[in-house]
Structure formats: structure tokens, C-alpha cells
Amino acid sequence: MIADVVTAVREVAHAEVMPRFREVGHRRKADGSVVTEADLAAQHALAARLARIAPVPLVGEEMGVAERDGILEAAGGSFWCVDPLDGTSNFANAIPCFAVSVALFAAGRPVLGVVYNPAAGELFHAARGAGAWLGDERLPLRPGATRLRDAIAGVDLKRLPKPLAAALAERPPYHSQRNFGSGTLEWCWLAAGRLDVYLHGDQQLWDYAAGSVILAEAGGHAATFDADDFWAGPLRSRAVVAALDREAFVAWRSWIRARS
């Protein structure tokens, strides 16, 4: 199945997303986020392709809230989760850092994930129990930093509690910080060892669905602000506290919880 999903994601990205890169306008949705014709076309194409691979419901970012909630309630824990274009603001501004993301859930947990950045030609994928990969290279590509003070951190400051954001701005515990505007890719770069630790204050299901299984299969670790079990609570959204190395993860989680 993973090979079929990889093929579908790659082909949809090249048919519906890349031809519109640098060529398409955008508008803002009611929640202030950006959407383009590429988002809508890619989700429509993925829905058709994925239904032929596994005939379960699909939850996509470009659905209304009521429609998404209804599908999640009725799906019984088995469904596709799609972000047809993560990093839409980057895409709309001709920044080549965006991805198509697909995860398959069973019993309420992701069992496979595929994340593809067509501008870079990089495709990350994982299936539960089968490891995580960038193309045919097993992840991680390099080990994560073990000491927090040596870590490269992926941090999105804008959705964090104000005391935590202030502490990170004034006295960060890591070596250096990055934010790329594509949560799905940041999960994958953490799994690859390009980032060492990761923090996000509020991700939606399609932001973390594929990336979380890729990180787990790469040997990484994730929690939320208040739960060691990343999957505790409703699926719709959650904060992310994650790291590739276990020692760095424990230190990162402790530092964040003491300030949030």
C-alpha cells in the first residue's frame, strides 16, 4: 500500500501543484490562512486516488469544520488525512518550501505517512513497524544532538503561550533556531536529523498526522505541553514537543513545561 500512496502523492504533486507554482493567486479563508487553486485541485485529485487504494473516508484541510468533524465522528478511527499543500504561504510567495502530506489512520492512529516536497524532489515515507525513509535512505540521516545546548531547534513562536515565547526569545536553551513555514516538512526534517528538537503551540490533525509516524519510525519522541502520550485527547489539534534523541527530548520537555 505504501508504494501506491507514494506514487499517488508524487503524481498529484506534479500534475496539480507544481504547474501552478509561481503562476497562481491566493485568497484568505475565514480563519486568516491562505488557500490557492493548487490546494483545492490537489485535495480533489488525492481524494479520488486514495479512495482506490483504501475505500475509507477522507479528512482534508480544505474542508469545512462541520464536514471534517462529521467525518471524524463517523469514521470509526479509520480514514485518510490529507494536507494537499502544507506551506501554502510559502507556495503563494514563490518560496520552494511546501509539501503534499498524506496519512492513513487505523483505530485512531496513523499507520503510514507520506510527505513530499516536489520543489526539492524529496519524498519522506514511513509505515508502522517498517521504518522511516527519505527515498531509499533510512532515517535518521544523522543522529540528533544529545545535549540541548547543541541543538538546532525548529520553533514556531506565534502560537506559544506568551511566557514560554518570552523565555525562548530572551534565553533560549538551544544553539540555534529555525522556522520554515511547513509543519509537515519540519517533522520530517526532525526525523532526518536536520533539526534536533521541535516545538509548535497548536497544530491541526493534518499538520502532524504523517510527520508523527515518520518521526516515530525514525526513533524520535513526541509529547504535548501536558501529556507524555502525544495521542492523549481528541485528534483535532495539539501542541508538539519533540526531539530525535531521547536525552535531548527529556531535557527539552522539562525546560518547556517549567515555562508554559
C-alpha angles and dihedrals in degrees: 000000000000090000091053092050092048090052093047094049094047094048095046091049092053095042101042110017111035097047087059096047109119088359106076136074126222143214136200124253124222091270091054096253122130124252130183137187087259092062092053096043093048093049092050092049093046092050090057095045097045093048088063091052097048121358098222129121120279128225114197135178092237094064127098117261094247092050093049093047092049092052093048091050094049099037097080092222096302116104146114117259116203136185100184093193119009111189095036092162089056090047093049091051095047094251107146096223110103138105148202110232130194131174132177117215127203123179089358097303131094114256097179137016135190124188120179129186101195094186090061096031091234120142121186120192141168140173124199109272094005103084132244125279145189100208102309095336117102117234137272098051089191132010118263121249111271095204119064092218089061096047130117103219129206104210132170104197101184098076098041126107107269096243091052094046090049092050091051092049095047103038114004115191095215134074100245141351136225137182119184104177096241115091095187091056092045090058089052094047088052089051089049094051095247087117123032103199134016137201132183126164100211127005126176122230095263090051095061105021100092097026094054094059091044091053093045092051089049089057097257130139135230138183138158130243092274108015130065088201102075090201097055113122133014118338098232100089143345145163117261127222109172145155138175098226119058096222092050090046093056092049093045093049092048093048093049096045092051089059106035 
